[in-house]
Amino acid sequence: LQHEAAELMRKLRRNDVSPQEYYAEASRVVRVKAALARNADPNTIDAETAADTFGLNGDSRERLKRLFEQSDELQYSGAHNGSERISAENRRDVLELIEDLRV
C-alpha cells in the first residue's frame, strides 16, 4: 500500500489527466493512506472514516468530503460532464489537502 500511495501521488502531480481520473486517484490515495493508518482494507474507507482517522477539523473535513463527492460524481456521471481540465488552483488545493493528512 505504501508503494501504491507513492505512485498515486506522482500521478496527481501530472497535468495531463482528466478530471475523472484525477479525482478518482485523489480519493484513492486518501483511502490508501487511511487504510495504512488503520491497518484496514482501502476499499472499506469512506470520507467520514478517513476524516476520523486523520482527526480533521471542520474545514479540512468538509474539503475531504467534497473531494470524495467530486470523485463519485465524475465516476457515475461520465467523463464528459464538466470541464476537461482541472484548474491549477483546484489541483493545488487537492494536493495540499492530501499531503497534510497525518495520523
HUBEL-V667982 format. One record per residue. N is the residue number from 1. RES is the residue in one letter. BURIAL is 1 if it has 9 or more other ideal C-beta (glycine too) atoms within 8 Angstrom, else 0. Layout:
n=N res=RES burial=BURIAL
n=N res=RES burial=BURIAL
//
This chain:
n=1 res=L burial=0
n=2 res=Q burial=0
n=3 res=H burial=0
n=4 res=E burial=0
n=5 res=A burial=1
n=6 res=A burial=0
n=7 res=E burial=0
n=8 res=L burial=1
n=9 res=M burial=1
n=10 res=R burial=0
n=11 res=K burial=1
n=12 res=L burial=1
n=13 res=R burial=0
n=14 res=R burial=0
n=15 res=N burial=0
n=16 res=D burial=0
n=17 res=V burial=0
n=18 res=S burial=0
n=19 res=P burial=1
n=20 res=Q burial=1
n=21 res=E burial=0
n=22 res=Y burial=1
n=23 res=Y burial=1
n=24 res=A burial=1
n=25 res=E burial=1
n=26 res=A burial=1
n=27 res=S burial=1
n=28 res=R burial=1
n=29 res=V burial=1
n=30 res=V burial=1
n=31 res=R burial=1
n=32 res=V burial=1
n=33 res=K burial=1
n=34 res=A burial=1
n=35 res=A burial=1
n=36 res=L burial=1
n=37 res=A burial=1
n=38 res=R burial=1
n=39 res=N burial=0
n=40 res=A burial=0
n=41 res=D burial=0
n=42 res=P burial=1
n=43 res=N burial=0
n=44 res=T burial=0
n=45 res=I burial=1
n=46 res=D burial=0
n=47 res=A burial=1
n=48 res=E burial=0
n=49 res=T burial=1
n=50 res=A burial=1
n=51 res=A burial=1
n=52 res=D burial=0
n=53 res=T burial=1
n=54 res=F burial=1
n=55 res=G burial=0
n=56 res=L burial=0
n=57 res=N burial=0
n=58 res=G burial=0
n=59 res=D burial=0
n=60 res=S burial=1
n=61 res=R burial=1
n=62 res=E burial=0
n=63 res=R burial=1
n=64 res=L burial=1
n=65 res=K burial=1
n=66 res=R burial=0
n=67 res=L burial=1
n=68 res=F burial=1
n=69 res=E burial=1
n=70 res=Q burial=1
n=71 res=S burial=1
n=72 res=D burial=0
n=73 res=E burial=1
n=74 res=L burial=1
n=75 res=Q burial=1
n=76 res=Y burial=0
n=77 res=S burial=0
n=78 res=G burial=0
n=79 res=A burial=0
n=80 res=H burial=0
n=81 res=N burial=0
n=82 res=G burial=0
n=83 res=S burial=0
n=84 res=E burial=0
n=85 res=R burial=0
n=86 res=I burial=0
n=87 res=S burial=0
n=88 res=A burial=0
n=89 res=E burial=0
n=90 res=N burial=0
n=91 res=R burial=1
n=92 res=R burial=0
n=93 res=D burial=1
n=94 res=V burial=1
n=95 res=L burial=1
n=96 res=E burial=0
n=97 res=L burial=1
n=98 res=I burial=1
n=99 res=E burial=0
n=100 res=D burial=0
n=101 res=L burial=1
n=102 res=R burial=0
n=103 res=V burial=0
//
